[in-house]
Amino acid sequence: MALEIDIVWLTVLMFGSLALLLMAGLPLAFVTGGLACLFIMLFGHMGELNLIVQRIFQFMTDYQLSAIPLFIFMASILERAGIIQQLFDVIHKILGGLRGGLATATIVASTIMAAMVGVIGAAEVTMGIIALPAMLAHRYNPYMACGSILAGGTLGILIPPSILAILFAVVAEQSVGELFVGSIIPGLLLSGMYILFVTAWSYLKPGAGPGLPPEERVDLGEKLRLMRGIVAPVLLIMLVLGVIFTGAATPVEAAGIGTFGAFFVAAMHRRLNWFNTREAAVTTLKASAMVLWIMFGAIAFVSFYVLKGGQSFVTEALVGSGLGPYGILLVMMIILVILGMFLDWVGILLLAVPIFVPIMLQLDFNGLLGFAGPTDGVTDPKDIKKTMQLWFGVVYMVNMQMSFLSPPFGYALFYLKSVAPPEIGMSVIFKSSVPFLLIQAIGLGLVIVFPQLILWLPKQVYG
C-alpha cells in the first residue's frame, strides 16, 4: 500500500536525496532511475509505473533523436581526420600577427568547431590540447589563454548543430530546425563579444596577448594557400546547415548527409582508414549511450514528480511569489546555473525543462525597458506557444553556457584542467572564467531584453 506524503516533503525528499547521492559521486543515470523506482514503491503504485514506462518509450521512439549519434559520428570522423588541428593552425597563422591573435584564432576556431561537434566536452579538450600550449609558448597571459578556450568551447552548446538543441526540442515538443536557426545570431554575438574582449585586453595590456614574431608570420599568398586546406570542412558545415535552414532536409537527414560528407572530407585528407572509423564509432557509441541512459533515468524521476503534483506545486510557488514573469525567469536562470555546477547538460535539461517550459507558457512577457516582448504582435495561440518555446529554448541554451563556466564545479573548468600543463592550476582556470562568465551574463541579458535577436532569423527563414 502506497504511503501518503505532502508534495512539499516529497520535493524535499526527492531532490535532497538526488543531491546527496550525486555529491557522493554516483552516476546520474542510475541515481535518477533508482530513486524513481524507490519513490514509486514507497509513494506510488503500479499504474504510475506503467505510465512512466510509456513516457520513456515515447522518447525512445522519437525520430529526431536519431540525429544525435549521426552528428556525434560526423564530429568524431572530422576530429580523427585532423581537421580541428588544421583549422586552428590555419586561423592562428592568418591572425597570429595581431595582438591577441592567437586568442582570437582560438575563439574563431572554436566557433567553427562548434558547428562540427555539437557538444562542449570535445571542444574544450581538443582546443586545450592544441591552443593552450601555443598561447603559453608565445607568452600569453594564462588567464586570457584559459579563458578564451573555456568561453569558445561552450559555444558548442549554442551554435547548430547543437545536441542540446535536439534534446530540448524533443522534450519541449518543438521544431529542431527553428531552434537551430534561432541560436545562430546569439551564438555569433557571443563569439564576437569574446573576440572584442580579448582584443581590447591585448591592446590595453600589450604584454597580455603579443602578436607572433615576424619570423613566424606568413604572407598573403601563404595565407590563401593555407585556407585551401579548410575549404572542404567549411563547405560541409554550410551544406549541413543549409539543407536544414532551407527546409530541403530534416535535421536527421542533414545529419546523415553530414556523416557521409565527413567520410568524403577524411578521404580527401588521406585519413580515412579502418582504425579511425572504428575509434569514431566507439566514441559515438559511448556518447550516445550516456545520453540515452541519463534520459531514461531523468524521465522516470521527473515523470513521477509531475504525476504526484510537482508541476502544479512549482508553478503555484513561482507564480504566487509576486516576482512577475521576468522575475520568475531570473529565478529559473539562477537555478540552472546552480544545477550546472553539479550536473551535466543532459541531466539539467531533462530535470528542469519539463517543469520550466509549462510555467513559461503560462506567463505574459510584455517586454523590458520599453522594448517589445517576444510575443508582441502575435495573436494566434498556437503561434504564441511556438514563439515562447523558441525564445525560451535559446535563452535556456545561452544560460547553459554560464552553468558550464561557473566555479567551483562547472564542467568546462575540469575539461580544461584535464589537459592543461601542470603549471596551470585550478585557481588560474577559475579566475580566467570570471570575465567571460560576465560576458555571457551580458549576452543572456541581451537576448532577454531584445528577443528579436532570437526570433528575427527564424521568421525570415520559416515565415
Phi, psi and omega per residue, in radians:
M1 nan 2.312 -3.083
A2 -1.239 2.479 3.076
L3 -1.426 2.554 3.086
E4 -1.572 2.438 3.133
I5 -2.622 2.486 3.096
D6 -1.231 2.561 -3.081
I7 -1.093 -0.526 3.121
V8 -1.124 -0.837 3.141
W9 -1.201 -0.593 3.081
L10 -1.119 -0.692 3.095
T11 -1.071 -0.806 3.141
V12 -1.091 -0.795 -3.107
L13 -1.144 -0.810 -3.064
M14 -1.152 -0.906 -3.053
F15 -1.403 -0.474 3.048
G16 -1.179 -0.795 3.121
S17 -1.170 -0.614 3.076
L18 -1.064 -0.796 -3.141
A19 -1.109 -0.755 -3.111
L20 -1.112 -0.783 -3.108
L21 -1.207 -0.599 3.100
L22 -1.214 -0.674 3.092
M23 -1.169 -0.392 3.079
A24 -1.366 -0.100 3.067
G25 1.611 0.233 3.141
L26 -1.406 2.615 -3.091
P27 -1.123 2.431 -3.077
L28 -1.047 -0.765 -3.063
A29 -1.034 -0.773 -3.076
F30 -1.401 -0.486 3.081
V31 -1.172 -0.882 -3.108
T32 -1.137 -0.783 3.129
G33 -1.125 -0.743 3.140
G34 -1.148 -0.754 3.115
L35 -1.133 -0.668 3.110
A36 -1.029 -0.805 3.126
C37 -1.111 -0.722 -3.130
L38 -1.098 -0.822 -3.093
F39 -1.249 -0.520 3.046
I40 -1.133 -0.734 3.119
M41 -1.138 -0.633 -3.087
L42 -1.420 -0.785 -2.963
F43 -2.130 0.117 -3.119
G44 -2.175 -2.784 3.100
H45 -2.615 3.009 -3.013
M46 -1.109 -0.527 3.108
G47 -1.068 -0.704 3.104
E48 -1.165 -0.632 3.097
L49 -1.075 -0.720 3.115
N50 -1.104 -0.693 3.116
L51 -1.115 -0.685 -3.130
I52 -1.184 -0.700 3.095
V53 -1.088 -0.712 3.093
Q54 -1.085 -0.681 3.125
R55 -1.123 -0.749 3.105
I56 -1.105 -0.754 -3.141
F57 -1.093 -0.630 3.102
Q58 -1.049 -0.730 3.105
F59 -1.230 -0.728 -3.116
M60 -1.009 -0.589 -3.058
T61 -1.723 0.205 3.120
D62 -1.285 2.133 -3.055
Y63 -1.042 -0.631 -3.049
Q64 -1.119 -0.436 3.129
L65 -1.144 -0.329 3.125
S66 -1.071 -0.401 -3.128
A67 -1.204 -0.441 -3.047
I68 -1.111 -0.997 3.131
P69 -1.102 -0.537 3.137
L70 -1.185 -0.775 3.117
F71 -1.187 -0.657 3.094
I72 -1.118 -0.719 3.132
F73 -1.141 -0.714 3.086
M74 -1.016 -0.823 3.141
A75 -1.106 -0.692 -3.115
S76 -1.151 -0.710 3.115
I77 -1.111 -0.782 3.136
L78 -1.109 -0.682 3.120
E79 -1.139 -0.759 3.138
R80 -1.152 -0.437 3.130
A81 -1.401 -0.015 3.122
G82 1.384 0.251 -3.081
I83 -1.138 -0.677 -3.080
I84 -1.141 -0.799 3.108
Q85 -1.040 -0.802 -3.121
Q86 -1.141 -0.664 3.133
L87 -1.040 -0.845 -3.138
F88 -1.152 -0.726 -3.136
D89 -1.024 -0.758 -3.126
V90 -1.136 -0.861 -3.060
I91 -1.181 -0.637 -3.093
H92 -1.273 -0.483 3.066
K93 -1.331 -0.521 3.106
I94 -1.302 -0.727 -3.047
L95 -1.779 -0.160 -2.991
G96 -1.075 -0.416 -3.140
G97 -1.252 -0.302 3.117
L98 -1.432 2.690 3.009
R99 -1.120 2.323 -3.077
G100 1.250 0.226 -3.047
G101 -1.085 -0.680 3.139
L102 -1.188 -0.676 3.092
A103 -1.153 -0.717 3.080
T104 -1.098 -0.748 3.117
A105 -1.075 -0.652 3.103
T106 -1.084 -0.756 -3.119
I107 -1.224 -0.733 3.112
V108 -1.097 -0.810 3.125
A109 -1.088 -0.672 3.113
S110 -1.148 -0.633 3.123
T111 -1.129 -0.793 3.102
I112 -1.172 -0.705 -3.136
M113 -1.113 -0.583 3.116
A114 -1.046 -0.571 3.113
A115 -1.358 -0.075 3.094
M116 -1.806 -0.698 -2.918
V117 -1.749 -0.634 3.067
G118 1.369 -0.101 3.098
V119 -2.383 2.821 -3.030
I120 -1.598 -0.473 -3.058
G121 -1.014 -0.829 -3.128
A122 -1.116 -0.705 -3.115
A123 -1.157 -0.788 -3.121
E124 -1.093 -0.820 -3.083
V125 -1.182 -0.803 -3.099
T126 -1.115 -0.827 3.137
M127 -1.215 -0.524 3.052
G128 -1.116 -0.653 3.123
I129 -1.277 -0.680 -3.018
I130 -1.550 -0.907 -2.938
A131 -1.508 -0.630 -3.064
L132 -1.074 -0.853 3.099
P133 -1.045 -0.635 -3.138
A134 -1.121 -0.771 -3.136
M135 -1.204 -0.723 3.125
L136 -1.144 -0.641 3.122
A137 -1.138 -0.492 3.116
H138 -1.692 0.348 3.000
R139 1.090 0.686 3.014
Y140 -1.290 2.616 3.004
N141 -1.002 2.180 -3.086
P142 -1.030 -0.517 3.126
Y143 -1.207 -0.696 3.075
M144 -1.169 -0.750 -3.115
A145 -1.056 -0.883 -3.123
C146 -1.183 -0.740 -3.094
G147 -1.110 -0.702 -3.133
S148 -1.157 -0.606 3.088
I149 -1.233 -0.772 3.140
L150 -1.048 -0.873 -3.082
A151 -1.193 -0.785 3.141
G152 -1.080 -0.686 -3.117
G153 -1.122 -0.564 -3.111
T154 -1.264 -0.220 3.112
L155 -1.100 -0.337 3.103
G156 -1.077 -0.398 3.081
I157 -1.219 -0.576 -2.902
L158 -1.796 -0.835 -3.032
I159 -1.301 2.276 -3.114
P160 -1.164 2.624 0.100
P161 -1.561 1.623 -3.106
S162 -1.323 2.237 3.072
I163 -1.132 -0.602 3.093
L164 -1.048 -0.723 3.137
A165 -1.111 -0.679 3.139
I166 -1.107 -0.824 -3.138
L167 -1.135 -0.717 3.123
F168 -1.047 -0.769 -3.125
A169 -1.092 -0.664 3.120
V170 -1.159 -0.799 -3.104
V171 -1.192 -0.744 -3.088
A172 -1.531 -0.026 3.111
E173 0.989 1.030 3.101
Q174 -2.410 -3.138 -3.052
S175 -1.352 2.225 3.054
V176 -1.156 -0.733 -3.117
G177 -1.036 -0.737 3.124
E178 -1.133 -0.691 3.088
L179 -1.110 -0.728 3.100
F180 -1.015 -0.864 -3.096
V181 -1.157 -0.723 -3.106
G182 -1.151 -0.403 -3.090
S183 -1.560 -0.117 -3.068
I184 -1.154 -0.928 -3.097
I185 -1.097 -0.817 3.073
P186 -1.030 -0.678 3.132
G187 -1.119 -0.814 3.116
L188 -1.199 -0.572 3.084
L189 -1.076 -0.840 3.131
L190 -1.120 -0.740 3.101
S191 -1.024 -0.769 3.104
G192 -1.112 -0.661 3.116
M193 -1.157 -0.679 3.089
Y194 -1.085 -0.794 -3.118
I195 -1.117 -0.760 3.109
L196 -1.034 -0.709 -3.115
F197 -1.167 -0.855 -3.098
V198 -1.186 -0.553 3.091
T199 -1.178 -0.810 3.111
A200 -1.083 -0.734 3.104
W201 -1.026 -0.766 -3.083
S202 -1.172 -0.601 -3.131
Y203 -1.450 -0.537 3.087
L204 -1.300 -0.596 3.077
K205 -2.214 1.511 -2.999
P206 -0.940 -0.534 -3.137
G207 -1.307 -0.207 -3.070
A208 -1.283 -0.613 -3.101
G209 -2.523 1.230 -3.086
P210 -1.164 2.638 3.055
G211 -1.292 2.884 3.110
L212 -1.120 2.525 3.059
P213 -1.076 2.679 -3.054
P214 -0.940 -0.625 -3.076
E215 -1.212 -0.304 3.138
E216 -1.695 -0.082 -3.117
R217 -1.463 2.747 -3.132
V218 -2.109 2.681 -3.128
D219 -1.425 3.087 -3.054
L220 -1.064 -0.730 -3.136
G221 -1.066 -0.716 3.123
E222 -1.184 -0.638 3.104
K223 -1.100 -0.748 3.124
L224 -1.142 -0.652 3.118
R225 -1.148 -0.716 3.140
L226 -1.109 -0.647 -3.084
M227 -1.150 -0.396 3.107
R228 -1.071 -0.496 -3.092
G229 -1.241 -0.337 -3.123
I230 -1.925 0.115 -3.129
V231 -1.105 -0.805 -3.070
A232 -1.064 -0.887 3.128
P233 -1.117 -0.610 3.115
V234 -1.167 -0.719 3.085
L235 -1.109 -0.624 3.103
L236 -1.102 -0.781 3.112
I237 -1.060 -0.799 -3.136
M238 -1.091 -0.654 3.119
L239 -1.137 -0.833 -3.101
V240 -1.076 -0.838 -3.128
L241 -1.243 -0.602 -3.114
G242 -1.120 -0.744 -3.125
V243 -1.204 -0.450 3.062
I244 -1.284 -0.857 -3.031
F245 -1.200 -0.540 3.128
T246 -1.471 -0.132 -3.115
G247 1.396 0.151 -3.139
A248 -1.232 -0.404 -3.138
A249 -2.619 2.659 3.024
T250 -1.310 2.864 3.075
P251 -0.972 -0.619 3.126
V252 -1.161 -0.790 3.120
E253 -1.125 -0.673 3.109
A254 -1.126 -0.641 3.099
A255 -1.122 -0.664 3.073
G256 -1.125 -0.739 3.084
I257 -1.077 -0.747 -3.141
G258 -1.112 -0.672 3.124
T259 -1.129 -0.786 3.084
F260 -1.074 -0.742 3.134
G261 -1.122 -0.600 3.119
A262 -1.111 -0.685 3.057
F263 -1.066 -0.731 -3.128
F264 -1.116 -0.786 3.138
V265 -1.120 -0.754 3.114
A266 -1.070 -0.677 3.104
A267 -1.147 -0.672 3.102
M268 -1.063 -0.623 -3.134
H269 -1.564 0.129 3.105
R270 1.007 0.676 3.116
R271 -2.133 0.225 3.124
L272 -1.585 1.880 3.113
N273 -2.536 3.052 -3.077
W274 -1.125 -0.717 -3.094
F275 -1.084 -0.862 -3.123
N276 -1.118 -0.674 3.129
T277 -1.148 -0.756 3.131
R278 -1.103 -0.782 -3.135
E279 -1.115 -0.676 3.092
A280 -1.126 -0.677 3.126
A281 -1.152 -0.717 3.122
V282 -1.136 -0.758 3.094
T283 -1.027 -0.758 3.127
T284 -1.110 -0.749 3.135
L285 -1.053 -0.813 -3.119
K286 -1.114 -0.820 -3.094
A287 -1.149 -0.762 -3.122
S288 -1.157 -0.718 3.124
A289 -1.117 -0.687 3.107
M290 -1.059 -0.823 -3.136
V291 -1.056 -0.794 -3.071
L292 -1.208 -0.696 3.115
W293 -1.124 -0.711 3.085
I294 -1.122 -0.677 3.098
M295 -1.017 -0.845 -3.093
F296 -1.033 -0.847 -3.104
G297 -1.147 -0.803 -3.082
A298 -1.187 -0.660 3.114
I299 -1.102 -0.745 3.115
A300 -1.088 -0.761 -3.117
F301 -1.089 -0.918 -3.078
V302 -1.216 -0.665 -3.124
S303 -1.070 -0.731 3.113
F304 -1.135 -0.724 3.135
Y305 -1.082 -0.741 3.130
V306 -1.161 -0.715 3.119
L307 -1.048 -0.578 -3.126
K308 -1.472 0.092 3.096
G309 1.714 0.212 -3.122
G310 -1.112 -0.659 3.140
Q311 -1.073 -0.813 3.139
S312 -1.135 -0.670 -3.137
F313 -1.095 -0.843 -3.131
V314 -1.143 -0.715 3.140
T315 -1.088 -0.827 -3.136
E316 -1.118 -0.658 -3.139
A317 -1.144 -0.750 -3.110
L318 -1.312 -0.830 -3.118
V319 -1.146 -0.656 3.137
G320 -1.330 -0.070 -3.121
S321 -1.301 -0.289 -3.128
G322 1.335 0.236 -3.098
L323 -1.361 -0.325 -3.066
G324 1.438 2.897 -3.066
P325 -0.984 -0.824 -3.082
Y326 -1.274 -0.515 3.040
G327 -1.166 -0.715 3.093
I328 -1.130 -0.708 3.096
L329 -1.072 -0.703 3.114
L330 -1.088 -0.736 3.099
V331 -1.058 -0.767 3.106
M332 -1.035 -0.766 -3.120
M333 -1.110 -0.690 3.111
I334 -1.139 -0.744 3.107
I335 -1.040 -0.749 -3.124
L336 -1.127 -0.692 3.106
V337 -1.123 -0.732 3.121
I338 -1.125 -0.772 3.107
L339 -1.061 -0.611 -3.134
G340 -1.139 -0.319 3.089
M341 -1.305 -0.306 -3.017
F342 -2.164 -0.496 -3.036
L343 -2.020 2.776 3.013
D344 -1.451 2.999 -2.974
W345 -1.141 -0.567 -3.135
V346 -1.158 -0.806 -3.134
G347 -1.089 -0.744 -3.139
I348 -1.078 -0.806 -3.109
L349 -1.043 -0.833 -3.030
L350 -1.317 -0.400 3.082
L351 -1.489 -0.654 -2.995
A352 -1.682 -0.747 -3.001
V353 -1.079 -0.757 3.119
P354 -1.043 -0.426 3.125
I355 -1.569 -0.695 -3.035
F356 -1.336 -0.689 -3.047
V357 -1.062 -0.820 3.104
P358 -1.038 -0.595 3.106
I359 -1.149 -0.788 -3.129
M360 -1.045 -0.630 -3.098
L361 -1.254 -0.247 3.124
Q362 -1.599 -0.166 -3.026
L363 -1.770 2.656 3.118
D364 -1.854 1.950 3.127
F365 -1.738 1.792 -3.028
N366 -1.727 0.202 3.077
G367 1.772 2.732 3.127
L368 -2.106 2.583 3.035
L369 0.971 0.531 3.109
G370 1.478 -0.021 3.122
F371 -1.565 2.784 -3.079
A372 -1.169 2.584 3.055
G373 -1.467 3.029 -3.080
P374 -1.118 -0.517 -3.075
T375 -1.862 0.203 3.101
D376 -1.055 2.259 -3.137
G377 1.516 -0.079 3.117
V378 -1.758 2.170 -3.043
T379 -1.967 -0.581 -3.109
D380 -1.218 2.246 -3.109
P381 -0.983 -0.659 3.127
K382 -1.145 -0.704 3.122
D383 -1.192 -0.617 3.095
I384 -1.091 -0.768 3.124
K385 -1.090 -0.808 -3.140
K386 -1.097 -0.730 -3.130
T387 -1.121 -0.768 3.141
M388 -1.136 -0.724 3.114
Q389 -1.091 -0.734 3.136
L390 -1.146 -0.834 -3.120
W391 -1.079 -0.863 -3.119
F392 -1.151 -0.607 3.134
G393 -1.043 -0.795 -3.139
V394 -1.289 -0.676 3.045
V395 -1.001 -0.739 3.112
Y396 -1.049 -0.773 -3.108
M397 -1.182 -0.658 3.060
V398 -1.094 -0.737 3.126
N399 -1.113 -0.621 -3.122
M400 -1.123 -0.495 3.042
Q401 -1.052 -0.727 3.119
M402 -1.088 -0.711 -3.092
S403 -1.107 -0.558 -3.137
F404 -1.312 -0.384 -3.126
L405 -1.730 -0.046 -3.006
S406 -1.380 2.020 3.006
P407 -1.126 2.711 0.083
P408 -1.669 -0.096 -3.004
F409 -2.110 0.286 3.113
G410 -1.020 2.313 -3.018
Y411 -1.057 -0.670 -3.096
A412 -1.059 -0.589 -3.139
L413 -1.071 -0.696 -3.097
F414 -1.435 -0.500 3.010
Y415 -1.033 -0.802 -3.117
L416 -1.197 -0.721 -3.137
K417 -1.072 -0.541 -3.096
S418 -1.146 -0.365 -3.131
V419 -2.105 0.003 -3.115
A420 -1.324 2.628 3.066
P421 -1.139 2.807 -3.040
P422 -1.010 -0.542 -3.089
E423 -1.264 -0.210 3.087
I424 -1.652 1.718 -3.126
G425 -1.492 3.024 -3.139
M426 -1.107 -0.555 3.136
S427 -1.105 -0.675 3.100
V428 -1.130 -0.771 -3.124
I429 -1.145 -0.722 3.098
F430 -1.032 -0.886 -3.091
K431 -1.138 -0.624 -3.115
S432 -1.173 -0.434 -3.106
S433 -1.352 -0.414 -2.972
V434 -1.066 -0.924 -3.128
P435 -1.079 -0.611 3.131
F436 -1.296 -0.502 3.035
L437 -1.130 -0.695 3.095
L438 -1.151 -0.659 3.086
I439 -1.110 -0.718 3.098
Q440 -1.105 -0.663 3.100
A441 -1.109 -0.684 3.078
I442 -1.120 -0.758 3.103
G443 -1.063 -0.709 3.103
L444 -1.092 -0.760 3.110
G445 -1.075 -0.664 -3.123
L446 -1.139 -0.752 -3.104
V447 -1.292 -0.341 3.051
I448 -1.404 -0.788 -3.124
V449 -1.271 -0.631 -3.134
F450 -2.044 1.360 -3.064
P451 -1.064 -0.355 3.138
Q452 -1.184 -0.285 3.001
L453 -1.027 -0.505 3.097
I454 -1.639 -0.752 -2.905
L455 -1.531 -0.376 -3.018
W456 -1.115 -0.868 -3.060
L457 -1.149 -0.768 3.051
P458 -1.013 -0.595 3.103
K459 -1.155 -0.657 3.131
Q460 -1.217 -0.633 -3.076
V461 -1.398 -0.797 -3.024
Y462 -1.808 -0.245 3.131
G463 1.465 nan nan
